[in-house]
Amino acid sequence: MRRRAFLAGAAMLPLVGAPRVLLADDAPPFSRSVVLERARALAAEAFAWPDAPPAAIARLTAEQYAMIGFREEQRLFVDPPTGFAVDLLHPGFIYSIPVEIFLVEGGASRKIEYDPALFNFGDVPPPEPGMNLEFAGFRALTALNQPDLLQAFAIFAGASYFKAVSKGQAFGLSARGLAIGTGEAEGEEFPFFRAHWLETPGEGRMVVHSLLDGPSAAGAYRFTIRPGDPTQIDVEATIFARENIAHLGLAPLTSMFLFDAKDRGEHDDFRLGVHDSDGLAMWNAQDERIWRPLHSPRLLQISAFADSGPRGFGLVQRERSFSDYEDLGAAYHRRPSAWVEPIGDWGKGHVVLVEIPSGAEIHDNIVAYWRPEEDIAKGNEISLTYRLSWGWDAPDLAGLLRVERTLSGAGRNGRRRFVVDFAGDAPNPIRASAVQLVAQANPGSLHDVEIAENPEINGLRISADLDPEGADSVEMRLELRSGDRRIAETWIYRWSS
């Protein structure tokens, strides 16, 4: 989706200015229970879409929308200084759902009223007087990389999308509050945030309360955001089912994968890779670490990995050299990885990976989420807590060899060759002779399987030729062991014709 082009810019301005936003006169008491009760009440009512902005706002082009910016002297939370600042985002272009923004202070909340004077419009005519507008979301800033410069570290805009970066990173993949029906033939539902309550930041963190709504569910969310390396967002969510929900996606992540060195497809591009993420990483209840390289398929692909009490999963960007992309503008080598760490027992379910055919990098075509085994029935509710870490890789590999790269090309006798590099961090190189390799393909078969030491990465290289034996798709698996102990991430991949 084209939202990436407008959410990637990070403001770099001095920590000065005083907010002059117009606040509502009433200041009712506020706590998380307010959002919970509003969500519960919404779910008990028939769903109604909020009013779209007037046509003059909705028809803004990408270029026009990019001209509109929140005035720096209006920034929230800079006077008195809190170490944070917030810019409010204007409606228009792809941001057509009105979002109410509230400030929370001293146990009470006050709504921020829309005012065109809060924005610079550049060459775009400002809204006509009397237009009933709300905001589209917000951007949170702090001195992320330099002590005297504000830079964006989190953005909440578009349906229930939000994203963050760690120190030194550029915006890339997104998270969502909720996914419903992703990959289903009848179409996906996109719940959205109707309102955000922003607490006054302090002690290195921001707290945001958010009200979610949609045709099938409403929800109350509390985000505790700590920028740094990594930036972490603790999510507390309670979801109320307005309808029976058979395909619920919790803690969803959304990313983009177009091509890389293993799979260029038909892309005639000077760049060597184009992707926000290149793998799905998982840590299951059996303490197995799994790496599944991403793919831009010819047809829609959905993979489900059963688990009970998952330790974590995430979409990871592991190719970290500029030479992996040769893209000066996109900075794909600095895009964040996002890791979901469940807090508490999530029970039985599946980590689901959806890979959607795509011909352009402006489209988010990769989705990963947790799907609980039990559906949620109309009138019921579900609560969950998890931590989202926006960093450089999957955490806590604890000495395991990690999958560094997957390559593919022509093999012998018309077969397809796969080459997988496993990199190590131990000071002494691992010996191929000390490793037991389990290589499997189902259906089909693997031939000429070889394991060799790769001194360039202090690791190992596995190569194998795949014969699909007439199958349209094949599931492959590589596992490295020393005795009865796994010594590497398990590599799994789905080849398709």
N, C-alpha and C positions, 0 to 999 in steps of 0.2 A: 504494500500500500504506500502511497506517496507521502504519508505523514513523515517519513524519515527525513525528507528534505527540509522540513520546517521545524523539526525538533532537535536537529543536530547542532545548531549554532549555540555556543556558550558565550554569554556576555562576560566581558572582562573590563570591569569598571571599578573605580575607587570605592571604598566602603564609606560612602557619604550619602546624604539625602534624608528627607523626612517624608513619611507618607501623609498624603492629604486626601485619602479616599473618603467618600461619603458613606457613613454608617447609618443603619436604621436606628430609629429612636428607641425601640423596645430592646431589652436585653434579658431574655428569659434565661432561667437556670439551664446549665448544660452539663451533661455527663454522657458516657457511652450509652446509657440506657435510653437516652432520647433518640438516638439513631436506631437502636434495636426496636423500639416501639414504633417508630415511623416505618421501618421496613416490614415489621409484622402487620401493621395496618394496611400498607400498600398491597401485600400479598393476599389480603382478605378481600380486596376490591378487584373489580374488572380492570384489566390493563388499558391504559390510554397513552398514546404517544404524546409527548410534550409538543407544544407549538414550535414549528420551524421558524427560523429568523426570516424577516422579509426578503423578498426576492433579490433586492439590491445587494444584500449582504450574502445570501446563499450563492449568488452567481459570481462572486469574486473569483478571479483566476488565481492560479498558483503565484504568478508574479505579483499581482495586486496584494494578495494576502501577505506575501513576504515583506511588503513595505510597512505593514502595521506593526508597531512595537509599543510595549508598555513604557511609559516615561520613567526614566531612571530616578527622577526626584519623587516619584510616587511609590517607590518600592516599599513593601511592607517589612517590618521588623528591623529596620536599620537605625531608628532613633526612638528610644535609646538602643544602642547596638546590642545585638544578640549573637553575632557571629554568623547570622543567616540573613537572606533576603528572599522575597518572593515577587515575581512578576505574574500578573494576571494575563491570560490569553484571550484575544478577541475572537468572537464567533465569525464564521464565514468559511468559504471554500469547502473542504471536506468536514469541517467542524460545525455541524448543523444542530446538535443537541444542546439546548441551554443548560448551563451548570450554575447553580447557586453557590456562592462562596461566602462563608461566615468566618469571622474572627472570634476566637475563644480566649477570654481573659478573666481571671478572678472567678471562675465557675459560672460565667455567663457568656452567651453568644450574641453577636450582632451581625446582621447581614451587610455585606458590602454592596452598595447600589451601583449599577452600571452607570457610567458617565463617560461620554466620548472624550472629555478633557483628560482622562487617564492615559490616552494613547497618542502617539505620533502616527499620522496616516500617510505621510509622504505625499505622493501624487494622487492618492486615492481619496475621493470625496468622503468626508465623514458622514456618519448616519444622520438622517434628517431628525430634527427635534421631535420628541414625542415617541420615537420608536421604543417599544418595550423589549429591551434586550437583556440577556444575562451574559455570563462569560463562557468560554469554551474549556477552561481548565486553568492550570497554573504551572509555573516553572520555579523550582527552588534552587537557590544559589548559595555558595559559600566560598571561602578562600581555599579552594581545593588543592591547587598546585603552587600558588605563590601567596605569601602572607598579605599582600596589599591589593589583590585582584579578586573580584567576584567571578565565579564560573558556575555554570549550571551543573548540578549533579543529579537532579531528578525532575521528571516532567510527567504530569498527569493530563492527558488530552486524548479525545477520541474514544467513544464508547467506554469500555472499562480498561483501556490501555494505560500503562505507565511504564517508565523506563528509567534507568539510572546508569551512572558510570562511576568507576573508581579513579584514583589518581592516575593521570597520564593517559586516560582513555578517551575515545571518541564514541558518541552515541551509536548504538546498533540495534540489537534485538530488543523486544518488548516483553513485558509480562501483562497479564490481564486479570481482572477480578474473577471472571468466570467464563467458561466456554460451554456451550450447549449445542449438541448435534453436529460437532465438527466432523466433516467428511461424509455426512449422511446425504443420501440421494435427495431427500426433501429439503435440503438446505440448512445452513447454520444460523443459529440465533445469536445475536450480539447484544447481551445485556449492557447497560450503560450506567455511568455514575450521574445521578441527578444533582448531587450536592456534595461539597467538601466543607468540613469545619477545621480550620487551621489553628492549633494551639500556639501560643507564644513560645518560640524555641528556647531551649536552654540546655546546658550541660552537654553540648555537642550533639544534640539530637533534635529532630522535628517530629511532632505527632500530628497525624492527619486522620480525621474520622470521615468516612465516605458512605453515602447512601446509594445502593445499587438498585436498579429496576430493569424489568424486561417482561416480555409476554409470559414467560414461564416461571419467573422467580424474582424475588426482591432480596436484598441483603444489606447487612451492616458490617462495615469494615473499620478496623483500626490499624493504621500503619505507623510504626515507629521507625524512623529513618535516621541512620547514622552514617554520614559521609566519611570516606577515608579510603583505605587500601586493605581489604575491600570495602566498598560501600554496602551496608547491610540494611535490609528492610524486614522487620518483624511484622507479620500479617496475622491478625486475629479476625476471623470471618464467621458470621452466622448467616446461613442462607435459608430463606423461607420459600417453599414451593407453592407457587400460585396454580400450577398444573402438574400432572404427573410428568416426571422427567426421567426418560429411559436412558439418555446418553449425557451424563453430567461430567464435565471436565474441570477438575479442581487444580489450582495452582498452575494455570496454563502459561506457557511460554510460546512466543511467536517470533519467527526469524525468517531469514532469506538465504537460500542456497541456489545459485545458478549453475556454476561449474567450478571445477578445480582440475588439477593435473591428472587425476585418475579417471575423470569423466567430463570431457569437454562437450559432448553431444554434438550439435551442429553449430556451435557458437564460433564464429570467425571474429576473434577479438585479440588485440595485441596483449591484453592482460592475461596473466597465467592462472588467475583465479578470481572469482567474484562471489563472495559469500560473507554473511554476518556471523555464521556459525558453520563448523564443518563436522561436528559429531554430536551424538546423543550419548552422554555418560550416565551410568547408573551404578548405584551401590545397593544391592538387594539385601534381604533379611538373612541370607546365607553367607553374608560377608564377601560376596563375589563382586568385583569391580568389572564393569562391562563397558566396552566402547563400540558404538555403532556408527560408522561413517555415514554422513548424509548424502543424499542422492536427489537429483532433479529428474523424476521419472517421466517416461512417455505417457503413462497412465497413472491415475491416482493410486497411491499405495498407503495402506494403513497397517502398522505393525503394533502388536500388543504383547507386553512382557509381564507375565503373571508374577505377583509377589504378595506377601503378607507382612505388613509392617515394614515398608521400604525405609532404607537409611537415607536415601537421597537420589535425585536425578537432576540433570541440567542440560542445556544446550551450550556447547563449548566451542570457542574459537581457538584452535590449537596451532594453526599455521601462523607464526608470529614474525616472520621476516618480511620486510618490504618487497624483497625479491619474489615472494610467493604470489604477489599481485601486480606490482609495477604500476600502482594507481596512486598518483600524487594527491588527488582530491579526496577520495573516499576514505583513505586511511584504514582499510580493512584490517591491517595487521594490528591496529589498536582498538578494535571493537571488543566490547566486554563479553565474558562468559557469564551466564546466570545459573546459579545452583540452588535448588529447592531442598531444604532440610526440614522434614516433618518434625514437629514437636508433639510428642505423644504418639500413641499407636493408631495408625490410619487403617488398620485391619486389612482385609483381603481386597484385591483389586488388580489393576493393570497400569503400568506406565504405557501410555499410548503415544505413538509417533505417527503423524500424518504428513506425508510428502506429496505436494501438489505440483502437477506440471506447470512450468512457468517459462516464459520466453524473455523476461525482462527483469532487471534487478530492482525495479520500483515496486515489485509485488512481494509481499510476505507470503511465502509458500510452504513454510515449515511450522508445524505446531506440535508441541509435546505437553502432556498433562497427565494427571492421575485420575483414573476412572474407578470409583469404588464399585465393588462387586454388586452391592445392593442399589437398586434404583431408589429414587426419592419420590414418595407419593404426594399428591396434592394435599396441602394442609400440614405436612410434616416439615421439619427443619433439620439442618445439619450444621455442626460447628467444627472448625478446624483451625489449627495454629501452625505456622511454619515460618522459617527464616529464608529470605532470598538474599544470596550473596552475589554481588556484581564484581567479579574479579577477573583473573587471567586464565584460570583453569579449574578443573574439578579439584576439590580440596582433599587432603588427608589420604594421599595414595600410599603413604607409610612404607616407602622403599620399593614398591612394586614398579616393574618396568611399565612405562606408559606407551600407548600406541602413538608414535610420532607422526607417521604418514602412511597413507594407503595409495598405491599406484596400480595402474592397470594398463595392459596393452596386449598385442598379439602374442600368443604362445605357440608351442609346437603343435603340428598336425591340426591346425585350424582351431585349436582351443584358445581360451582366454586366460592370460596370465595375470595373477595378482601378486603384488609384492607389498609386504607389510613390514615396516620398521618399528622396532620396540626400543625405546631409549631408556637408559638408566642413569641414576644420579650417584651411584656408589663409586668410590674412588678407584676400585679395581674392576677391570672389565670382566663381564661374565663370559664364561666359556660355553660355546655351543655344545660341546661334548657332555656338559653337565646338565643339559636341559632335555626333558622329555616333551615332545611336541604331540599334541592331539589335534589332528586336522580332519574336519568333517564337511561333507556337502550332502544336502538332502532337498530334493532328489539330485541325481547326477553323481559325479565322482571327481576326485582331485588326483592329479598325476604329477610326476616329477617334483614331489614336495621336497624342499631343501631348507635347511637352517644353516645360517652362516653368521659369523661375528661381523659386526659393523663398527669398526673403530672410530668412524667419523662422529658417531653419536653415543659412543660407549655402550652399545647395545647389540641387538641381534636383528638380522633380516631373514624373514620367512618368504619363500616364493613357492607358488603352486599354480598348476594349469588346471582350469576348470573345464570339464566336459559336461554340459547340462543334459546330455542324452535325450534331447528333444523337448525338455521342459521349458516353459516360458519364464519361470523364475526359480531360483535356487537359493536356499539359505545356507550360508557357509559359517564355519566356526573354527577359530584357532585358539588353543589353550596351551600355555607354557607352564610346566611343573618341574619341581625338583623334589623327587620322592613323592610324598603325599601333600605337598604344599604348592599352592599357586604362587608364581613369582612375577606375574604380569597381569595387566588387564586382559580380560577375555575379549577377543576381537570377533564380532559377528557382522555379517553383511548380507544383504539381499541383492543378488544379481537378477536383472530382468532383461529380457530381449528387447 
